[in-house]
Amino acid sequence: MEFSTQTTASLHQIKTAALAVGVFTDGVLGTAADIIDRASNGALRAVVKTEFKAKPNTHLVLRNLPGVTAARVILIGLGKQDSYNAAAHAGAELAFANYCAGADLAEGVSTLAAIDCPGTKIRARARAAAVAAGRATYRYNATLSEKRDPAPKLKKITLSVTRAQATEAQHGLREGRAIANGMNLTRLLGDLPPNVCTPAYLGNTAKKMAKEFKSLKAEVLQQKQIEALKMGSFLSVARGSYEPPAFIILKHTAGAKTAAKDRKAPIVLVGKGITFDAGGISLKPAANMDEMKYDMCGAASVLGTLRSVAELELDRDVIGIIPACENLPSGRANKPGDIVTSMSGQTIEILNTDAEGRLVLCDALTYAARFKPAAVIDIATLTGACVVALGHINTGLFSPSDELAEGLLQAGRDANDTAWRMPMDDAYQEQLRSNFADVANIGGPPAGAVTAACFLSRFAKDYPWAHLDIAGTAWRSGKDKGASGRPVPLLVQYLLGQVS
């Protein structure tokens, strides 16, 4: 996918296969649409008045408009003008990209996105256009004997800008392309079947990334090395499976332009890597259990984010940590009532073996302290309770740090990958009390997502920490089943904001 800017010609004079212009409801034209309307002697306004209601995420294709050089003018519905914002703009860009990805465009011909959004910066609009193009061109064909979907026709996006906007637009396109590439890696890893995407596969993916990008260095610890670290909690989940566990460390090092004395402490991302979760002895119901291949989407989002960071050559050290294994029932698997000792030395009573994500994450959070991080963010498809609380719109955000939480919330708003902060009052910790160990791994049905975060907080006291529960946002079910690539945009946006 190529991205460029166009500053030399008026919109109606640009030769392109598809020109996108925005239209608000009630016939209100955006700036670009008004230019096209005047060039075509009111032809666009006449069509809008009679045929196009301009609802969000809708479009109408007009061909061979008089006075307009573009082969097609794509009217993109923007909704009500007074409620149009960055999120609505991202939806408009995606509607255009989806059309272009499936349309019969001439090979190599550029398409032009000229959707304006009052109150937003050109860099953000350019980034949204590139992310939308990347999302629209993702196709899963890895395990199909024949490609089911036609190859995307979208080859190039050209953004219409003024000369003064060109530099910022190019920065935005570069950022958006990197985010889209990271999202699509995350989506592919999530969509792969669990007999392919094993812990070893995730480790090999990290190693391949390190070969592709010079800023990355990968290390994959095997069973004996993990045992030497005394990660008893993580290993207790892994022992029920034939597949051996892998503990993956992927480091991005900032460029040489940052002097050693000025180098800031790294930001650490920890991703839950349960490549298949049957629930262990506390077996899940059979219905929709296939979707438990997505229980490694936290790990996938860490790899996707590191890919974006490496492509952008981000001038900040970032470390990804992934504890990867399967959670299956067997004669060696955890049993309800077992007590295990974590790397931190804290003992854990396992009351439900299907609350395994926190058991692998707690040892990874303890390991993260050795890097003396500026912040640690863990990402996990952790609880069904978070889906009940927030549905599939917002990621659940938990953090005792107001500064870190607000930074992540703002990044989510800027990236149109939103999160919602949940409570973490100390009173919830009482639900995790055990008569036989330092802590129980579940706190009962009330506030299940909150008590899961409270459990993790006991292992993350040495640094600013946040937990993202992506159980409701990491994938879609139903006829459009597939990984979403979230929260890569939020994480990359946050990391971009940490570079100074």
N, C-alpha and C positions, 0 to 999 in steps of 0.2 A: 504494500500500500504506500503510495506516494502522497505527500502533503506539500502544498505550496500556497503562496499568497498572490493575489492579483491586484495591481494598483494602477494599471496604465490605461484602462478603457472604462467607459460608462457601462453600467450593467446591461443595458439593452444592446450594446455593440459587441459583447463578448461571445465568441464562438465556442459553444460547449454543448455537450449532450443533454445536460439537465441543469437547470438553474432554479434553486430553491428560494422562494420569497415567502415571508410570513404574513398571515392575515388574521386579524382579531375577529371575534364574533361581532354581529351587528354591522358587518361590512366595513369595519375600520381597518385601513391598510397600514402595514408597517412601512418604514421609509423606503426599503428596497421595492416593495410591492407598488408603492406610489410611483416610483420611477418607471417601472414597467408599464403601469397603467397609462401614464402620460405618453410614453413612447408608442403605445398601441392604440392611441386615441380613445381611451376609455373601455377597451375590450375586456380588460381584466375586471374592472369594477362591475361591468354588466354581468359577467359570469358569477361573481361573488354575490351579487344581489339576488340572482335567481336560483343558483345551483349549490352553492357551498356555504355551509353554516359555520365553518371554521372551528369546530370543536377540537379540543386538544387531542393530539395523536391521530389526526385524520389528514388526508391529503387529496388533492385533485390535480390530475395531469392535463395541461393544456399544450397542444401541439401547434406549431407554425403560427404563432401569434404575429399579426402584422406589425412591422416596425421593430421586431425583436429577433436578433440573430440566433439565440439559443434554440436548439431543436425542440426542447420541451421546457416549459415553465411549470414547476411543481409548486402548487399552492399548499402551504403547510398551515394547518389550524393551530392557532396560538391560544384560543380560549378568550376570556375576558381581559381587556387591556389593563384594568385596575388591579387584577390579581396575577398578572404575568410576572414571573420571577425566574431565578436561575434554574429551579427544578423544572418548571414548565418549559424553559428554553432547552434543557437537556432532552426532554421528551420530544420536542420539535426536531432537534437535530437527529434523534434516533429514528423518527418517522421518515425523514428524508433519506438517511443512510439505509434503512430497511428497503425503501423503494428502489434506490440505486443498486443495492446488492442483488436484487431479483430482476431488475429491468434488463432489456436487451440493448445495452449500451455498446457503442462501437469500441472495439478493442483499443485500449490505450488512451481513449479520449478522456479528457478531464471533466469532472462535474464540479459545479460551483455552489457552495453553500453561502448564501447571503441573507441569513436570518438574523435580524437585529433584535436586541433585547435591552430596552432602556434600563439604566441603573446598574448594568453589569459591565465589567471591564473586558476589553477585547481579548486579553490573555485567557480569561476564564471561558469566553465563548469559543475561542479557538481550541482550547483543551477539550471542551464538551463535544465539539465537532469531531475531533480525532478519536475520542473514546467511543462515540456513537458509531463511527465507521468501523472501528475494530470489533465492537459487539455485533454489528450487523453482518460482518463477514466471517464470523466463527461458524465452522461446520464440524460436526463429529463424524468421522469416517474411519476411525482407528480399527474397529473390529467388524466392519462391514465388508462382505466379499465384493460388493459393488457399491459405488458411491450413490447414496439415496437422493441426496440433494444436489442440484446443479451447482457448479462452482460459482462463487459470487462474481457478478459482472463489474462491481465497483473496483476501479483500479487507481483512481486518483481523486483527491479532494482539493479543490482550490478555493481559498477563502477570500472573499471580496473585502478589501480594507482600504483605508486611506494610507498615504505614504507615511504619515506620522504614526500610524498604528502597526506598520509592517513588522518592526522588530519584535514588539510584544506578541503579536500574533504568531510569529514564527516560534517564539519560546513556548507559547501555549500549545501549538501543534506538536512540537517535540515532546512536551510533557504528556500530552494526551495519547500520542502514539506509544510511548513507553508504558503508560498505565494500561492501555488496551492490550499490549503484548503480555503484560503481567497477568491481567485478568484472563486472557485466553489460555495461558499456561495453567492457571488455577482451575479453569473450567475443564480443560482436558484431563488433568489429573483426577478431578472429581468424577468425571463421566466415565473414565476407564473402569472396567469390571474389577472386582476385588481379587480375582485370580491372576490379574495382570499387575495392577497397582498394589503391590505388596510393600512391606517395610523396606525390603532390599531395593525395590524399584524406586521408591522415594529417595533412598540414598544414592542410587546411580544417577537420578535426575540432578541432584545437588552436585555431584561430581562432574557431570556433563556441563552444567552451568558454569562451573569453575574453569573448565577448559575453554568455554566460549568467551567469558569475560575476565580480563586480566585483574580486575579489582576484587574478584571473588576467590576465596579459598575454602575448600570443603574437607570435612573430616567426618567419617562415619564410624562410630564405636560399635563393636560387636559384643556378644553375650559376655565373654570373660572380662572385657574392659568395663562393661556396665556393672558387672558383679563387683569388680575391684572398687568402684565408686560407691558401693553399698546402697544402690538404688533399689531397695527391697520392695517398695510400693509399686514402682514401674514394672519390675520383673515379675511381681505376683500376677499382674494382668497378662503378661506375655506367656507365662508358662502353660497356659491351657491350649496353645496353638502349636501346630507343626512348624509354622513359619517363624524363624528366629527374629527377635527384636532388633531394631537399629536405633541408635541415638545419634542424630545428625546435627552437626554444627556447621553453619555456612556463614562465613564472615565477609563483609564488604569493607574494604579499607579506603578511606578518603584519599584523594590524589595528593601528589607531592607538593602541590601549591599550599597545603596547610602545614605549617612548621610544627615540629614535634611539640614544642612548648605551648603552641596554641591549639593543639588537638583536644577536642572535648571528649568527655566520657561517652562510650558508645550507647546507643539505644538498642535494647534487646527485644526481639520478637519471639515469642514461644508459641508454637502451633501444635495443637492436639492431633496426633497422627494415628488414630485407630482406623486401620485400613479396612476392617470389617468388624462390626459390632453386633454379635448375636445376643448379647446380654450376659454371656457366660452361664453359670448355673441358674441365675435368675433370668431364664430364657424369655426373649421378647415374643410377642404374638407373631404368627407367620405372615399375616397381612402386611404388605408394604415393607417387609424386612429387607427386601433387596435394596431399599434406599439407604440402608446402613452402610453401603459402600461410601456414602458421603460423610461418614463420621471422621474422615481425615481432611475435611475441607479447611480446618484451621491450619494444618500443615501445608496444604496446597496454597493457602493464601500467603503464608510466610515465604514459600518458594516464589510465588508470583510477585510479591512485593520486592524481594531481593533481586529478581530479574529486572523489574522496573528501575530500581535504585542503581543497578549496575549499568543499565543502558543509559541512564541520565548522568552517570559518573558523579553521583551525589557527593558533595564535599562534607560528608559526615560518616563516621564509622557506624555501621549497622550490623548486628549479629542475629542470625536466625538459629533457633534451637528447636528441634523436632524429636520428641520421643515417639517412636513408631512401633506398633505391634498390632496384633489382632486380639479380639476378646471373644473366645469361643468356649463352649462347654466341653470338658473332658475329665478323665480321672485325675489329671494334674491341676485342674483349674481351681481358682479361688472358690471357697465355700462361704455362704453366709455364716458369720460367727468367727471366721478366721481373723487373726490379728497379725499385721505386718509392720515392719519397722522401715520408715522412710529414710532417705539420705540424710535428712536433718536430725535424725534420732527420735523424732516423734513417732509414737505408735498409733496405729489406725485400726479400729474395729470395722470390718467389712460387713455391713448389715444387708447390703444389696450389691451383687456383683455387676449389675447393670449401671451402677454409678462409678464406672471405671475411669472416665476421662479425668476426673480430679486426682485419681490415684497415679496416673502417669504424669500429669502436669505438676503435681507437688514436688516431685523429685527434679523435674526440669527447672522449676522456679528456684529451688535450692542451688542447683548447679549454676544458674545465671548470676548469682551473687559474686562469683569469682571474677567476673569482668568489671566489677565496680561500676555498674551502669548508671547513666543519667536517668534512665527510666526503663521499666520492663512492661511490655504489653503482651498478655497472652490472648490467644484467639482460639475459640473452641466451639464446636457444636455440642454444647454441654448439657442442656436440659430441655425437655419438652415443656417444662413449666414456663420457660421464657417465651415459647411459642404461644402458650395460652395467654400470657400477659401482654405481649406486644404484637402477636400475629407475624406477618411476613413483610412488614414495612420497615420497622426500626430494629437495628441490632441492639441488644441489651448491653449497657455500659455500667460497669461497677468499678469504683475507685475511691479510696479514702483521701486521695489528693484532689482538691478542688482545681488546682492549676492544671494538672494532667488531664483531668476529666473535661474541663472546659476547652482545652486545646484539641482534644479528640472530637468533642461535639462540634466545634467550629469547623474543623477539617471535614467532618461528615457533611455539614451544611454546604460548605464550599464545593465539595466533590459530588453533591447530590447522592450521597451514600450515607444516609442518616442513622444516628444512634439516639438512644434515650437513656438518660441516667437513672439508675435504680438505687434504692436505699441499701445501706450496709450498716445499720445501727448495731451496736454491740449486743443489744438484747437478743438478736437473732442467733448469736453464738451459743446460747443456752440449749438450743435445739440439737446441737451436735455433741452434747455431753454423753459420755460412755462410762459405764461402771467398770469396764475392763481394759480400757486403753485411753490414751491421751485425747482422742477425738474419734467420733463415729463418722463414717463416710456419707451418711445421709441424715437429714434432720426431719424426716416425715413429710407429708403432703403440703402443709402450709408453707408458702413462700419458698418453693423448691429451688428456684433460680437464685434467690438471695442467699439461702443457706449454702448452696454450692459455691458461690463467690466467697462467703464467709470462711468456708473450709480452706479455699486457696489462700486467703489473706494470711492465714497462720504460717504460711511458708514464704511470704513475700514482705517481710518486715524490714529488710535491710536496704530498701530502695523505693523510690516512687513507683507505684504499680497500678495497672489497670487491667481489667478483665473484660473481654468482648465475647458475649454469648451470641453466636451466629446461627443457632439451631433453626431459627425462623427465616433467615435471610440467605443462607449459603446455597440453597438449591430450591428448585420449583418441582412440584409434583404434577400429576395428571398428564394430559396429552402433550404439554410442553415440558415434560420432565427433563431436568438438566441442571448442572451447576450454574450459579449466577456470576461467579467471579468476585463477589463481595466478601470481605471488605477491603479489597486491594485499593480501590480509589481513595477511601478514607485514610488508610495507612500511608499511602504515598503522599497524599496531600499533607498529612501531619508531618511526615519526614521532610518534605520540601520546606515547611514552615520552621523547621529546626536548624536550617542552614543559615548562618549569618556571617 
